[in-house]
Amino acid sequence: MLKDILKEYEYEIKIKNLSSSTFKSYRSILNMFAKYLENEHDVTNVSKISKFHIKHYIVSLKQKGLKPSSVNTHIRAIKAFFSFCVKEDYINKVDKIGLLKEEDGIIQAFNNDEIKSMINYFKMDNFLNARNKCIIATLLDTGIRVGELCRLKINDVGETSIIVFEGKGKKTRVVPISPSLKKIMIKYERIRDNYATKYYFNVENYFISRTGKPLTNEGVQLMVKKLEKNINIRKNIRCSPHTFRHTACQQFLRNGADIYTVSRIMGHSNLSITKRYLRSIQDDEIIDMFQGFSTLMNIK
């Protein structure tokens, strides 16, 4: 039965030690796919699934209004599942399933006014406010993913950089931090340590919850949503933890960093991802940035 194999596949994902967000995404997508097959085509056996069924499922996703990038996430999850089924001899082969062409759209990010409002919103007057201010500053200054932020350990944070473990693709990288961020971190660390001592928390993670446990992705997302309600964010900008990453990447490029350096800091799998951020910078901003690169302007 398809549902039994899906359950087995969940453990395959856990064995591969993929991130919790990837695990939840794949599980949700594949359960949705299985429900569609049963309801729309009366298919409950993996060997009965054909390319015909997958194509119709893709059409149904497009009819629901999903963007090509979102549909491709479904396709990748399905392809990974079928590869597992071949490996385990549940089916003989995998039909080729092509990805949809994605729009090379503009990546939206926070502007300077929004950045200042978010940084200034939280005061260092108690543990939660100090933690939240440090989270916002860290996301904006480093561009790390929210999962990477939640996995940070106290020993991963140095004077001029942080070590990011178990990022996307299970790589490890060193990410620089600015003196401005370090100043905020030092204040947060003092308040966090006093808070942990008061309630007898044994703390290893850099960012912790109110109860002393490691902070979760959901906790950060909830904090960002609450923040959105209290400051002015443009209506066309999605206020989410990942938008902080978009913002950091664009700011690095605006401030003159080359795409190779930015790609390494961000942990991008290839340069084409970083180049998308560069294309999102407006022409008038490129003109202003050019003054710092101009040969004649920089001759001493």
C-alpha positions as CSV (number, residue, x, y, z in Angstrom):
1,M,0.0,0.0,0.0
2,L,1.2,3.5,-0.8
3,K,0.5,4.8,2.7
4,D,2.7,2.1,4.2
5,I,5.6,2.9,1.9
6,L,5.2,6.6,2.7
7,K,5.6,5.8,6.4
8,E,8.7,3.8,5.6
9,Y,10.0,6.7,3.5
10,E,9.6,9.1,6.5
11,Y,12.3,7.1,8.3
12,E,14.5,7.2,5.2
13,I,14.4,11.0,5.4
14,K,15.2,10.9,9.1
15,I,18.2,8.5,8.4
16,K,19.5,11.1,5.8
17,N,19.4,13.6,8.6
18,L,17.7,16.3,6.5
19,S,16.6,19.5,8.2
20,S,13.3,19.4,10.2
21,S,11.8,21.9,7.7
22,T,12.6,19.7,4.7
23,F,11.2,16.6,6.5
24,K,7.9,18.4,7.3
25,S,7.7,19.7,3.8
26,Y,8.2,16.3,2.1
27,R,5.9,14.6,4.5
28,S,3.1,17.1,3.9
29,I,3.6,17.1,0.1
30,L,3.6,13.3,-0.2
31,N,0.6,12.8,2.0
32,M,-1.2,15.4,-0.1
33,F,-0.2,13.5,-3.2
34,A,-1.3,10.2,-1.8
35,K,-4.7,11.7,-0.9
36,Y,-5.1,13.1,-4.4
37,L,-4.3,9.8,-6.0
38,E,-6.9,8.0,-3.8
39,N,-9.7,10.5,-4.1
40,E,-9.3,11.4,-7.8
41,H,-7.9,8.2,-9.4
42,D,-8.7,5.5,-6.8
43,V,-5.0,4.6,-6.7
44,T,-3.6,3.3,-3.4
45,N,-0.7,1.1,-4.7
46,V,2.6,2.7,-5.6
47,S,3.1,0.3,-8.6
48,K,-0.1,1.7,-10.2
49,I,1.1,5.3,-10.2
50,S,2.0,6.5,-13.7
51,K,3.3,9.6,-15.3
52,F,-0.4,10.3,-16.3
53,H,-1.3,10.6,-12.6
54,I,1.7,12.9,-11.8
55,K,0.9,15.2,-14.7
56,H,-2.7,15.6,-13.6
57,Y,-1.6,16.3,-10.1
58,I,0.7,19.0,-11.3
59,V,-2.2,20.5,-13.3
60,S,-4.3,20.5,-10.1
61,L,-1.6,22.4,-8.2
62,K,-1.4,25.0,-11.0
63,Q,-5.2,25.3,-10.9
64,K,-5.0,26.1,-7.2
65,G,-2.8,29.0,-8.0
66,L,0.5,27.7,-6.9
67,K,3.6,29.4,-8.4
68,P,6.0,27.3,-10.6
69,S,8.6,27.4,-7.8
70,S,6.0,25.9,-5.3
71,V,4.9,23.3,-7.8
72,N,8.6,22.4,-8.4
73,T,8.9,21.8,-4.7
74,H,6.2,19.2,-5.0
75,I,7.8,17.6,-8.0
76,R,11.2,17.3,-6.3
77,A,9.6,15.6,-3.3
78,I,7.7,13.2,-5.5
79,K,10.9,12.4,-7.6
80,A,12.9,11.7,-4.4
81,F,10.1,9.4,-3.1
82,F,10.1,7.4,-6.4
83,S,13.9,7.1,-6.4
84,F,13.5,5.6,-2.9
85,C,10.9,3.2,-4.2
86,V,13.2,2.0,-7.0
87,K,16.1,1.5,-4.5
88,E,13.8,-0.6,-2.3
89,D,12.5,-2.6,-5.3
90,Y,8.9,-1.4,-4.9
91,I,8.9,-0.3,-8.6
92,N,11.3,-1.0,-11.5
93,K,11.9,2.5,-12.8
94,V,11.1,6.2,-12.5
95,D,9.5,8.1,-15.3
96,K,11.3,11.3,-16.1
97,I,9.4,14.2,-14.5
98,G,10.4,17.7,-15.7
99,L,10.4,20.8,-13.6
100,L,8.4,23.8,-14.5
101,K,10.1,26.9,-15.8
102,E,10.3,29.4,-12.9
103,E,9.8,33.1,-13.3
104,D,13.1,35.0,-12.7
105,G,11.3,37.6,-10.7
106,I,12.4,40.4,-8.4
107,I,13.3,39.3,-4.9
108,Q,11.6,41.5,-2.4
109,A,13.5,42.8,0.6
110,F,13.0,45.3,3.4
111,N,14.1,48.9,2.8
112,N,16.3,51.0,5.1
113,D,13.3,52.6,7.0
114,E,11.9,49.1,7.7
115,I,15.2,47.8,8.8
116,K,15.7,50.7,11.2
117,S,12.1,50.3,12.6
118,M,12.7,46.6,13.3
119,I,16.1,47.1,14.9
120,N,14.8,49.9,17.1
121,Y,11.5,48.3,18.1
122,F,12.9,46.0,20.8
123,K,14.6,47.4,23.8
124,M,17.1,45.6,26.0
125,D,14.9,45.9,29.1
126,N,14.1,42.2,29.7
127,F,15.2,38.8,28.4
128,L,12.6,38.3,25.6
129,N,13.1,41.8,24.2
130,A,16.9,41.5,24.3
131,R,16.7,38.1,22.6
132,N,14.3,39.3,19.9
133,K,16.4,42.4,19.2
134,C,19.5,40.1,18.9
135,I,17.6,37.7,16.6
136,I,16.6,40.5,14.3
137,A,20.1,42.0,14.3
138,T,21.7,38.6,13.6
139,L,19.4,37.8,10.7
140,L,20.0,41.1,9.1
141,D,23.7,41.3,9.7
142,T,24.6,37.7,8.7
143,G,21.8,36.5,6.4
144,I,21.8,33.0,8.0
145,R,18.7,30.8,7.6
146,V,16.3,30.7,10.5
147,G,17.1,27.0,11.1
148,E,20.8,27.8,11.3
149,L,20.0,30.6,13.8
150,C,18.1,28.2,16.0
151,R,20.9,25.6,15.9
152,L,23.6,28.1,16.9
153,K,25.4,27.0,20.1
154,I,27.0,29.4,22.5
155,N,30.5,28.1,21.5
156,D,29.7,28.8,17.8
157,V,29.7,32.6,18.4
158,G,33.1,34.2,18.4
159,E,34.4,37.8,18.4
160,T,34.3,38.4,14.7
161,S,32.4,35.5,13.2
162,I,30.0,32.7,13.9
163,I,30.3,29.1,12.8
164,V,27.2,27.7,11.1
165,F,26.8,24.0,11.4
166,E,24.2,21.8,9.6
167,G,23.1,24.4,7.1
168,K,21.4,23.5,3.8
169,G,23.3,20.6,2.3
170,K,24.9,19.8,5.6
171,K,27.8,22.1,5.1
172,T,29.7,24.1,7.6
173,R,30.7,27.7,7.0
174,V,32.2,30.7,8.8
175,V,30.0,33.8,8.7
176,P,31.5,37.2,9.6
177,I,29.7,39.5,12.2
178,S,30.1,43.2,12.5
179,P,31.1,45.2,15.6
180,S,27.6,46.6,15.6
181,L,26.1,43.1,15.9
182,K,28.7,42.0,18.4
183,K,27.7,44.9,20.7
184,I,24.1,43.8,20.7
185,M,25.2,40.2,21.2
186,I,27.3,41.1,24.3
187,K,24.3,42.8,25.9
188,Y,22.0,39.9,25.0
189,E,24.5,37.3,26.4
190,R,24.7,39.1,29.8
191,I,20.9,39.3,30.1
192,R,20.4,35.7,28.9
193,D,23.0,34.3,31.3
194,N,21.4,36.2,34.2
195,Y,18.0,34.9,33.2
196,A,19.3,31.3,32.9
197,T,20.9,31.5,36.3
198,K,17.8,32.8,37.9
199,Y,15.7,29.9,36.7
200,Y,18.5,27.2,36.8
201,F,18.5,26.6,33.1
202,N,21.4,24.6,31.6
203,V,21.9,26.5,28.4
204,E,23.9,25.3,25.3
205,N,22.0,26.9,22.5
206,Y,22.7,30.6,21.8
207,F,19.1,31.5,21.5
208,I,16.6,30.0,23.9
209,S,12.9,30.1,24.6
210,R,11.2,31.6,27.6
211,T,11.4,28.2,29.3
212,G,15.2,27.7,28.6
213,K,14.7,25.3,25.7
214,P,16.4,25.7,22.3
215,L,14.5,28.3,20.2
216,T,12.5,26.8,17.3
217,N,11.8,27.9,13.7
218,E,8.1,28.4,14.6
219,G,9.1,30.5,17.6
220,V,11.1,32.9,15.4
221,Q,8.3,33.0,12.8
222,L,5.7,33.9,15.5
223,M,8.0,36.7,16.8
224,V,8.4,38.1,13.3
225,K,4.6,38.1,12.8
226,K,4.0,39.9,16.0
227,L,6.7,42.4,15.0
228,E,5.0,43.0,11.7
229,K,1.8,44.1,13.5
230,N,3.6,46.9,15.3
231,I,5.7,48.5,12.6
232,N,5.1,49.8,9.1
233,I,6.0,47.2,6.5
234,R,5.0,47.8,2.9
235,K,2.0,45.7,1.9
236,N,3.8,44.1,-1.0
237,I,6.6,42.8,1.2
238,R,6.2,39.4,2.9
239,C,7.3,39.8,6.5
240,S,9.0,36.4,7.2
241,P,12.3,35.2,8.6
242,H,13.5,34.4,5.1
243,T,12.9,38.0,3.9
244,F,15.6,39.0,6.4
245,R,17.9,36.7,4.5
246,H,16.9,38.3,1.2
247,T,17.5,41.7,2.8
248,A,21.0,40.8,4.1
249,C,22.0,39.4,0.7
250,Q,20.9,42.5,-1.2
251,Q,22.5,44.8,1.4
252,F,25.8,43.0,1.0
253,L,25.7,43.6,-2.7
254,R,24.6,47.2,-2.4
255,N,27.5,47.9,-0.1
256,G,30.0,46.7,-2.6
257,A,30.6,43.0,-1.8
258,D,31.3,40.8,-4.8
259,I,29.0,37.9,-5.6
260,Y,31.7,35.3,-4.8
261,T,32.1,36.6,-1.3
262,V,28.3,37.0,-0.8
263,S,27.7,33.5,-2.2
264,R,30.1,32.0,0.4
265,I,28.7,34.0,3.3
266,M,25.1,33.0,2.4
267,G,25.9,29.4,1.8
268,H,24.4,29.4,-1.7
269,S,24.8,26.2,-3.6
270,N,25.8,28.1,-6.8
271,L,26.4,31.6,-8.0
272,S,23.2,31.8,-10.1
273,I,21.2,32.1,-6.8
274,T,23.4,35.1,-5.7
275,K,23.1,36.7,-9.2
276,R,19.3,36.8,-8.8
277,Y,19.7,39.2,-5.9
278,L,22.0,41.4,-7.9
279,R,19.3,41.6,-10.7
280,S,16.8,42.7,-8.0
281,I,18.7,45.9,-7.3
282,Q,17.2,48.8,-9.2
283,D,19.1,50.7,-12.0
284,D,19.4,53.9,-10.0
285,E,21.0,52.0,-7.1
286,I,23.5,50.4,-9.5
287,I,24.4,53.9,-10.8
288,D,25.1,55.0,-7.2
289,M,27.1,51.9,-6.4
290,F,29.2,52.4,-9.6
291,Q,30.7,55.6,-8.1
292,G,32.6,53.4,-5.6
293,F,33.8,51.1,-8.4
294,S,34.8,53.7,-10.9
295,T,38.4,53.6,-12.1
296,L,38.8,57.4,-12.3
297,M,36.9,58.1,-9.1
298,N,39.3,55.8,-7.2
299,I,42.6,57.0,-8.6
300,K,44.7,58.6,-5.8
